Amino acid sequence: YTQAKALVYSKYGEPSDVLSYGDPGTEPHPQAMRREVLHTHSISPSLPSGSLLLRTLATPINPADINQIQGVYPSKPPMTQLLGTQSPAAVGGNEGCFEIASVGSGVKDLAKGDWIIMKSTGFGTWRTHTLATEQDVLKIDNKEGLTPIQVGTVSVNPCTAYRMLRDFETLKEGDWFIQNGANSGVGRAAIQLGKMWGYRSINVIRDRPDAEATEKMKQELYALGATQVVTESELMDRSFGDRVKEWTSSGPHRVKLGLNCVGGKPTSALIKCLSHSGHLVTYGGMSKQPVNLPTGLLIFKDLKFSGFWVSRWSDAHPVEKKKCVEEILEYTRLGLFKDVPVETVQWDWDTQESVLKEAVQGTLSGFRAGKGVLVY
Ligand code: NDP
């Protein structure tokens, strides 16, 4: 007998306060997933015809997952009693790599052993097993040479970087983009994709507590293909505009695109580096400070400002999403696209709830050595 475990929340708040394995109710809901997964050996005949039983392999802890648990994220998965918990609960997590453990009799295009990711965010991925339908999932056609972590982290960060570099401005080889949060999962993906496509990048990181750590981070990003890496304090320095001119004035290539996941004053400084009719795409707000649109630049430099949300894009473009995922995974297989640094947390049957809660809570603390990933 195997039972599933899930990391759930029944009210919004800090992950360390509200996350738990859930209190099992005394009378499980008739459709409780716990029941469905009790008998892993004989589950196949009893699976509803279009259903899949999934075994989780790897699920990352992304910043948005925390905001969702805090109740400050626009998409809020409904709290239900389907898990058999005493109070209605939602499962944390939005992304991950799963292996199909068995399929219902009506499932034709998926088979035991296939790897899948979720088509949309909001499924609740932090759980050891789950039931899903064929419509919920996107099959990884070729898992050869890939790890569960690579597959489990492809659909949010790299897809976001890919779309922002391609869908807002037409960059040509030699053109520049500038971004903050450059050492984030999205930032690292943008550096690498940009390099592959011939774009040059100015990458802003936060100053580390000591110069050695700052230099080490810069070198890490240069190794990924960054053209320039600077700290926020370099960006904010008056001379920075001249440095950008020096880098970019040798040819016709302009700073056409800015990618912003920070906000606040450093973003105002970043906006000043955009060329005439440049475009700032905002996709995150790590500093929790607003983006100030500079009136003069808006009018006289014809700057454009947009936002991007990968959840919205994925739901609107399911076919392109699959293509995007497959393309990035192909780059990964070829060694052209490097993994983000991760801090893995093993989730076994005996793993204490507190270990997982701590891993989740640490995500927004900054200056981290890697993205937290739960591996099962
Ligand atoms: P990671 O977990 O990989 O990295 C977090 C990044 O945030 C690091 O660069 C870190 O810098 C930086 N950071 C942390 N705290 C602060 C702070 N107070 N001020 C400024 N920077 C800070 O992040 P992801 O790549 O997963 O996500 C990055 C951002 O992008 C998040 O805001 C996330 O919500 C957003 N995002 C948005 C998507 C969308 O569709 N709109 C999709 C994917 C991500 P440091 O090392 O200096 O701490």
Residues whose N, C-alpha, C, O or C-beta is under 5 A from the ligand:
A	BS01	NDP	N62 P63 A64 V156 N157 T160 G181 A182 N183 S184 G185 V186 G187 R206 C261 V262 Y283 G284 G285 M286 S287 F308 W309 V310 S311 L364 G366 F367 R368 K371
